Amino acid sequence: MAIERIVDTSSHADDSEEQRIEVTLRPQRFAEYVGQERLKKNLQLAIAAAKKRGEPIDHVLLYGPPGLGKTTMAAVIA
């Protein structure tokens, strides 16, 4: 019995290029990140304290509905 593919993967050849471009457009620093000023201030304080102690930053949980910038903020923190 042959397995039939439901999704045509040939049309996704350009996806990797689009993803690469999307990642390069994301902010890399807090100064480039627009909005969430209170969050940025709290995270910058936590990061500065961790650097001063010579330890990694404590765990951070970013949650909320899609489209708020959680993934982008995680990349900025990293």
N, CA, C and O atoms as a printed pandas DataFrame, in Angstrom:
     atom_number atom_name residue_name chain_id  residue_number  x_coord  y_coord  z_coord
0              1         N          MET        A               1    0.850   -1.173    0.000
1              2        CA          MET        A               1    0.000    0.000    0.000
2              3         C          MET        A               1    0.900    1.242    0.000
3              4         O          MET        A               1    1.751    1.387    0.878
4              5         N          ALA        A               2    0.720    2.121   -0.963
5              6        CA          ALA        A               2    1.513    3.337   -1.073
6              7         C          ALA        A               2    0.974    4.393   -0.117
7              8         O          ALA        A               2   -0.232    4.504    0.101
8              9         N          ILE        A               3    1.897    5.164    0.445
9             10        CA          ILE        A               3    1.509    6.241    1.358
10            11         C          ILE        A               3    1.353    7.522    0.550
11            12         O          ILE        A               3    2.273    7.944   -0.151
12            13         N          GLU        A               4    0.195    8.126    0.655
13            14        CA          GLU        A               4   -0.075    9.360   -0.067
14            15         C          GLU        A               4    0.203   10.553    0.841
15            16         O          GLU        A               4   -0.259   10.602    1.981
16            17         N          ARG        A               5    0.960   11.508    0.323
17            18        CA          ARG        A               5    1.275   12.713    1.097
18            19         C          ARG        A               5    0.110   13.690    1.003
19            20         O          ARG        A               5   -0.414   13.948   -0.080
20            21         N          ILE        A               6   -0.278   14.217    2.128
21            22        CA          ILE        A               6   -1.374   15.181    2.167
22            23         C          ILE        A               6   -0.863   16.584    1.856
23            24         O          ILE        A               6   -1.582   17.393    1.269
24            25         N          VAL        A               7    0.372   16.870    2.246
25            26        CA          VAL        A               7    0.961   18.186    2.062
26            27         C          VAL        A               7    2.043   18.100    0.995
27            28         O          VAL        A               7    2.886   17.203    1.030
28            29         N          ASP        A               8    2.018   19.026    0.054
29            30        CA          ASP        A               8    3.040   19.089   -0.985
30            31         C          ASP        A               8    4.227   19.866   -0.443
31            32         O          ASP        A               8    4.134   21.079   -0.250
32            33         N          THR        A               9    5.339   19.192   -0.195
33            34        CA          THR        A               9    6.510   19.844    0.396
34            35         C          THR        A               9    7.345   20.587   -0.629
35            36         O          THR        A               9    8.227   21.357   -0.249
36            37         N          SER        A              10    7.101   20.385   -1.901
37            38        CA          SER        A              10    7.904   21.057   -2.924
38            39         C          SER        A              10    7.673   22.564   -2.932
39            40         O          SER        A              10    8.558   23.314   -3.341
40            41         N          SER        A              11    6.530   23.014   -2.500
41            42        CA          SER        A              11    6.239   24.449   -2.491
42            43         C          SER        A              11    6.894   25.171   -1.318
43            44         O          SER        A              11    6.822   26.398   -1.243
44            45         N          HIS        A              12    7.526   24.447   -0.406
45            46        CA          HIS        A              12    8.137   25.047    0.774
46            47         C          HIS        A              12    9.637   25.250    0.619
47            48         O          HIS        A              12   10.340   25.436    1.612
48            49         N          ALA        A              13   10.131   25.218   -0.593
49            50        CA          ALA        A              13   11.564   25.378   -0.820
50            51         C          ALA        A              13   12.031   26.772   -0.417
51            52         O          ALA        A              13   13.168   26.934    0.026
52            53         N          ASP        A              14   11.176   27.778   -0.562
53            54        CA          ASP        A              14   11.550   29.159   -0.242
54            55         C          ASP        A              14   11.420   29.470    1.241
55            56         O          ASP        A              14   11.868   30.529    1.681
56            57         N          ASP        A              15   10.825   28.587    2.019
57            58        CA          ASP        A              15   10.587   28.844    3.437
58            59         C          ASP        A              15   11.867   29.091    4.211
59            60         O          ASP        A              15   11.897   29.965    5.077
60            61         N          SER        A              16   12.923   28.349    3.925
61            62        CA          SER        A              16   14.161   28.528    4.683
62            63         C          SER        A              16   14.747   29.915    4.443
63            64         O          SER        A              16   15.271   30.530    5.371
64            65         N          GLU        A              17   14.668   30.410    3.225
65            66        CA          GLU        A              17   15.150   31.754    2.913
66            67         C          GLU        A              17   14.295   32.803    3.623
67            68         O          GLU        A              17   14.826   33.777    4.157
68            69         N          GLU        A              18   12.985   32.609    3.630
69            70        CA          GLU        A              18   12.092   33.539    4.315
70            71         C          GLU        A              18   12.358   33.547    5.812
71            72         O          GLU        A              18   12.353   34.608    6.436
72            73         N          GLN        A              19   12.586   32.389    6.388
73            74        CA          GLN        A              19   12.872   32.301    7.819
74            75         C          GLN        A              19   14.196   32.983    8.145
75            76         O          GLN        A              19   14.307   33.654    9.171
76            77         N          ARG        A              20   15.199   32.820    7.286
77            78        CA          ARG        A              20   16.495   33.460    7.505
78            79         C          ARG        A              20   16.343   34.980    7.487
79            80         O          ARG        A              20   16.908   35.673    8.334
80            81         N          ILE        A              21   15.589   35.491    6.535
81            82        CA          ILE        A              21   15.371   36.937    6.449
82            83         C          ILE        A              21   14.583   37.424    7.658
83            84         O          ILE        A              21   14.898   38.472    8.222
84            85         N          GLU        A              22   13.563   36.672    8.058
85            86        CA          GLU        A              22   12.751   37.055    9.214
86            87         C          GLU        A              22   13.603   37.146   10.473
87            88         O          GLU        A              22   13.436   38.072   11.267
88            89         N          VAL        A              23   14.503   36.207   10.662
89            90        CA          VAL        A              23   15.362   36.203   11.848
90            91         C          VAL        A              23   16.317   37.388   11.823
91            92         O          VAL        A              23   16.590   37.973   12.871
92            93         N          THR        A              24   16.833   37.756   10.652
93            94        CA          THR        A              24   17.766   38.883   10.585
94            95         C          THR        A              24   17.073   40.212   10.852
95            96         O          THR        A              24   17.732   41.180   11.231
96            97         N          LEU        A              25   15.761   40.278   10.665
97            98        CA          LEU        A              25   15.024   41.518   10.916
98            99         C          LEU        A              25   14.613   41.677   12.372
99           100         O          LEU        A              25   14.213   42.765   12.785
100          101         N          ARG        A              26   14.705   40.616   13.149
101          102        CA          ARG        A              26   14.307   40.689   14.561
102          103         C          ARG        A              26   15.325   41.505   15.359
103          104         O          ARG        A              26   16.514   41.500   15.037
104          105         N          PRO        A              27   14.867   42.202   16.390
105          106        CA          PRO        A              27   15.791   42.957   17.246
106          107         C          PRO        A              27   16.819   42.034   17.896
107          108         O          PRO        A              27   16.511   40.892   18.236
108          109         N          GLN        A              28   18.032   42.532   18.065
109          110        CA          GLN        A              28   19.103   41.775   18.698
110          111         C          GLN        A              28   19.459   42.330   20.075
111          112         O          GLN        A              28   20.117   41.653   20.866
112          113         N          ARG        A              29   19.025   43.562   20.365
113          114        CA          ARG        A              29   19.340   44.223   21.635
114          115         C          ARG        A              29   18.063   44.827   22.217
115          116         O          ARG        A              29   17.071   45.023   21.515
116          117         N          PHE        A              30   18.114   45.115   23.520
117          118        CA          PHE        A              30   16.959   45.736   24.179
118          119         C          PHE        A              30   16.606   47.070   23.527
119          120         O          PHE        A              30   15.427   47.401   23.397
120          121         N          ALA        A              31   17.611   47.835   23.119
121          122        CA          ALA        A              31   17.360   49.149   22.528
122          123         C          ALA        A              31   16.591   49.044   21.213
123          124         O          ALA        A              31   15.862   49.965   20.847
124          125         N          GLU        A              32   16.749   47.936   20.507
125          126        CA          GLU        A              32   16.063   47.740   19.234
126          127         C          GLU        A              32   14.641   47.211   19.418
127          128         O          GLU        A              32   13.821   47.307   18.505
128          129         N          TYR        A              33   14.346   46.657   20.585
129          130        CA          TYR        A              33   13.040   46.051   20.863
130          131         C          TYR        A              33   12.042   47.159   21.176
131          132         O          TYR        A              33   12.247   47.927   22.116
132          133         N          VAL        A              34   10.977   47.250   20.410
133          134        CA          VAL        A              34    9.980   48.313   20.575
134          135         C          VAL        A              34    8.866   47.826   21.500
135          136         O          VAL        A              34    8.306   46.749   21.297
136          137         N          GLY        A              35    8.548   48.633   22.523
137          138        CA          GLY        A              35    7.467   48.301   23.448
138          139         C          GLY        A              35    7.951   47.518   24.650
139          140         O          GLY        A              35    9.147   47.277   24.814
140          141         N          GLN        A              36    7.004   47.123   25.490
141          142        CA          GLN        A              36    7.279   46.324   26.685
142          143         C          GLN        A              36    8.355   46.971   27.573
143          144         O          GLN        A              36    9.272   46.293   28.035
144          145         N          GLU        A              37    8.236   48.260   27.801
145          146        CA          GLU        A              37    9.266   49.000   28.542
146          147         C          GLU        A              37    9.472   48.465   29.957
147          148         O          GLU        A              37   10.611   48.332   30.406
148          149         N          ARG        A              38    8.395   48.158   30.657
149          150        CA          ARG        A              38    8.523   47.647   32.027
150          151         C          ARG        A              38    9.237   46.296   32.039
151          152         O          ARG        A              38   10.090   46.050   32.891
152          153         N          LEU        A              39    8.890   45.432   31.105
153          154        CA          LEU        A              39    9.547   44.131   30.999
154          155         C          LEU        A              39   11.029   44.298   30.693
155          156         O          LEU        A              39   11.873   43.641   31.303
156          157         N          LYS        A              40   11.344   45.177   29.748
157          158        CA          LYS        A              40   12.752   45.396   29.388
158          159         C          LYS        A              40   13.547   45.909   30.585
159          160         O          LYS        A              40   14.671   45.468   30.825
160          161         N          LYS        A              41   12.962   46.841   31.333
161          162        CA          LYS        A              41   13.653   47.396   32.498
162          163         C          LYS        A              41   13.919   46.310   33.540
163          164         O          LYS        A              41   15.022   46.222   34.080
164          165         N          ASN        A              42   12.910   45.483   33.823
165          166        CA          ASN        A              42   13.075   44.404   34.804
166          167         C          ASN        A              42   14.110   43.381   34.350
167          168         O          ASN        A              42   14.932   42.930   35.147
168          169         N          LEU        A              43   14.070   43.018   33.076
169          170        CA          LEU        A              43   15.035   42.041   32.568
170          171         C          LEU        A              43   16.455   42.601   32.565
171          172         O          LEU        A              43   17.402   41.891   32.906
172          173         N          GLN        A              44   16.608   43.857   32.187
173          174        CA          GLN        A              44   17.937   44.470   32.195
174          175         C          GLN        A              44   18.508   44.500   33.605
175          176         O          GLN        A              44   19.704   44.276   33.795
176          177         N          LEU        A              45   17.671   44.773   34.586
177          178        CA          LEU        A              45   18.104   44.776   35.979
178          179         C          LEU        A              45   18.532   43.373   36.410
179          180         O          LEU        A              45   19.568   43.208   37.054
180          181         N          ALA        A              46   17.738   42.370   36.056
181          182        CA          ALA        A              46   18.064   40.982   36.414
182          183         C          ALA        A              46   19.350   40.523   35.734
183          184         O          ALA        A              46   20.165   39.834   36.348
184          185         N          ILE        A              47   19.535   40.897   34.484
185          186        CA          ILE        A              47   20.744   40.511   33.754
186          187         C          ILE        A              47   21.967   41.201   34.344
187          188         O          ILE        A              47   23.015   40.576   34.504
188          189         N          ALA        A              48   21.841   42.484   34.668
189          190        CA          ALA        A              48   22.965   43.212   35.268
190          191         C          ALA        A              48   23.350   42.606   36.613
191          192         O          ALA        A              48   24.536   42.473   36.917
192          193         N          ALA        A              49   22.358   42.240   37.419
193          194        CA          ALA        A              49   22.635   41.628   38.722
194          195         C          ALA        A              49   23.318   40.274   38.553
195          196         O          ALA        A              49   24.249   39.951   39.290
196          197         N          ALA        A              50   22.861   39.488   37.589
197          198        CA          ALA        A              50   23.465   38.176   37.343
198          199         C          ALA        A              50   24.908   38.326   36.875
199          200         O          ALA        A              50   25.780   37.563   37.292
200          201         N          LYS        A              51   25.161   39.303   36.013
201          202        CA          LYS        A              51   26.537   39.544   35.552
202          203         C          LYS        A              51   27.428   39.965   36.712
203          204         O          LYS        A              51   28.576   39.531   36.815
204          205         N          LYS        A              52   26.892   40.816   37.585
205          206        CA          LYS        A              52   27.666   41.290   38.732
206          207         C          LYS        A              52   28.016   40.134   39.667
207          208         O          LYS        A              52   29.106   40.107   40.238
208          209         N          ARG        A              53   27.099   39.182   39.825
209          210        CA          ARG        A              53   27.350   38.005   40.659
210          211         C          ARG        A              53   28.214   36.973   39.948
211          212         O          ARG        A              53   28.750   36.063   40.581
212          213         N          GLY        A              54   28.349   37.111   38.641
213          214        CA          GLY        A              54   29.097   36.133   37.866
214          215         C          GLY        A              54   28.335   34.837   37.680
215          216         O          GLY        A              54   28.937   33.773   37.541
216          217         N          GLU        A              55   27.019   34.921   37.675
217          218        CA          GLU        A              55   26.155   33.754   37.540
218          219         C          GLU        A              55   25.233   33.944   36.337
219          220         O          GLU        A              55   25.048   35.063   35.859
220          221         N          PRO        A              56   24.658   32.844   35.853
221          222        CA          PRO        A              56   23.660   32.997   34.782
222          223         C          PRO        A              56   22.382   33.627   35.338
223          224         O          PRO        A              56   22.123   33.574   36.540
224          225         N          ILE        A              57   21.605   34.211   34.464
225          226        CA          ILE        A              57   20.340   34.825   34.874
226          227         C          ILE        A              57   19.393   33.742   35.394
227          228         O          ILE        A              57   19.432   32.598   34.942
228          229         N          ASP        A              58   18.547   34.120   36.347
229          230        CA          ASP        A              58   17.538   33.196   36.857
230          231         C          ASP        A              58   16.581   32.818   35.724
231          232         O          ASP        A              58   16.581   33.442   34.663
232          233         N          HIS        A              59   15.785   31.808   35.961
233          234        CA          HIS        A              59   14.826   31.358   34.953
234          235         C          HIS        A              59   13.847   32.473   34.615
235          236         O          HIS        A              59   13.442   33.247   35.482
236          237         N          VAL        A              60   13.477   32.541   33.351
237          238        CA          VAL        A              60   12.520   33.535   32.878
238          239         C          VAL        A              60   11.428   32.797   32.114
239          240         O          VAL        A              60   11.721   31.987   31.234
240          241         N          LEU        A              61   10.179   33.073   32.446
241          242        CA          LEU        A              61    9.046   32.479   31.748
242          243         C          LEU        A              61    8.286   33.592   31.039
243          244         O          LEU        A              61    7.745   34.494   31.679
244          245         N          LEU        A              62    8.251   33.523   29.729
245          246        CA          LEU        A              62    7.502   34.482   28.923
246          247         C          LEU        A              62    6.220   33.793   28.472
247          248         O          LEU        A              62    6.270   32.725   27.861
248          249         N          TYR        A              63    5.088   34.391   28.767
249          250        CA          TYR        A              63    3.822   33.764   28.389
250          251         C          TYR        A              63    2.853   34.819   27.880
251          252         O          TYR        A              63    2.982   36.002   28.194
252          253         N          GLY        A              64    1.901   34.386   27.107
253          254        CA          GLY        A              64    0.884   35.271   26.573
254          255         C          GLY        A              64    0.414   34.774   25.224
255          256         O          GLY        A              64    0.924   33.779   24.709
256          257         N          PRO        A              65   -0.555   35.465   24.652
257          258        CA          PRO        A              65   -1.086   35.050   23.356
258          259         C          PRO        A              65   -0.058   35.256   22.237
259          260         O          PRO        A              65    0.928   35.971   22.416
260          261         N          PRO        A              66   -0.294   34.633   21.098
261          262        CA          PRO        A              66    0.630   34.769   19.970
262          263         C          PRO        A              66    0.764   36.222   19.515
263          264         O          PRO        A              66   -0.179   37.008   19.600
264          265         N          GLY        A              67    1.947   36.554   19.034
265          266        CA          GLY        A              67    2.160   37.859   18.429
266          267         C          GLY        A              67    2.626   38.958   19.354
267          268         O          GLY        A              67    2.682   40.116   18.941
268          269         N          LEU        A              68    2.963   38.636   20.594
269          270        CA          LEU        A              68    3.395   39.671   21.536
270          271         C          LEU        A              68    4.906   39.865   21.571
271          272         O          LEU        A              68    5.388   40.812   22.190
272          273         N          GLY        A              69    5.659   38.988   20.919
273          274        CA          GLY        A              69    7.110   39.139   20.878
274          275         C          GLY        A              69    7.857   38.282   21.873
275          276         O          GLY        A              69    8.998   38.591   22.216
276          277         N          LYS        A              70    7.243   37.212   22.343
277          278        CA          LYS        A              70    7.903   36.338   23.332
278          279         C          LYS        A              70    9.166   35.707   22.748
279          280         O          LYS        A              70   10.210   35.696   23.401
280          281         N          THR        A              71    9.081   35.188   21.540
281          282        CA          THR        A              71   10.234   34.550   20.906
282          283         C          THR        A              71   11.333   35.564   20.655
283          284         O          THR        A              71   12.511   35.273   20.864
284          285         N          THR        A              72   10.956   36.748   20.209
285          286        CA          THR        A              72   11.941   37.798   19.961
286          287         C          THR        A              72   12.615   38.225   21.254
287          288         O          THR        A              72   13.832   38.412   21.283
288          289         N          MET        A              73   11.844   38.384   22.326
289          290        CA          MET        A              73   12.429   38.765   23.611
290          291         C          MET        A              73   13.361   37.673   24.117
291          292         O          MET        A              73   14.417   37.973   24.673
292          293         N          ALA        A              74   12.989   36.415   23.933
293          294        CA          ALA        A              74   13.857   35.312   24.344
294          295         C          ALA        A              74   15.183   35.367   23.593
295          296         O          ALA        A              74   16.234   35.098   24.174
296          297         N          ALA        A              75   15.145   35.711   22.321
297          298        CA          ALA        A              75   16.377   35.831   21.539
298          299         C          ALA        A              75   17.220   37.005   22.028
299          300         O          ALA        A              75   18.447   36.913   22.062
300          301         N          VAL        A              76   16.579   38.097   22.404
301          302        CA          VAL        A              76   17.307   39.263   22.931
302          303         C          VAL        A              76   17.985   38.898   24.246
303          304         O          VAL        A              76   19.138   39.263   24.475
304          305         N          ILE        A              77   17.275   38.181   25.108
305          306        CA          ILE        A              77   17.841   37.775   26.397
306          307         C          ILE        A              77   19.030   36.851   26.191
307          308         O          ILE        A              77   20.053   36.976   26.864
308          309         N          ALA        A              78   18.885   35.921   25.251
309          310        CA          ALA        A              78   19.956   34.947   24.996
310          311         C          ALA        A              78   21.181   35.654   24.486
311          312         O          ALA        A              78   22.194   35.012   24.210
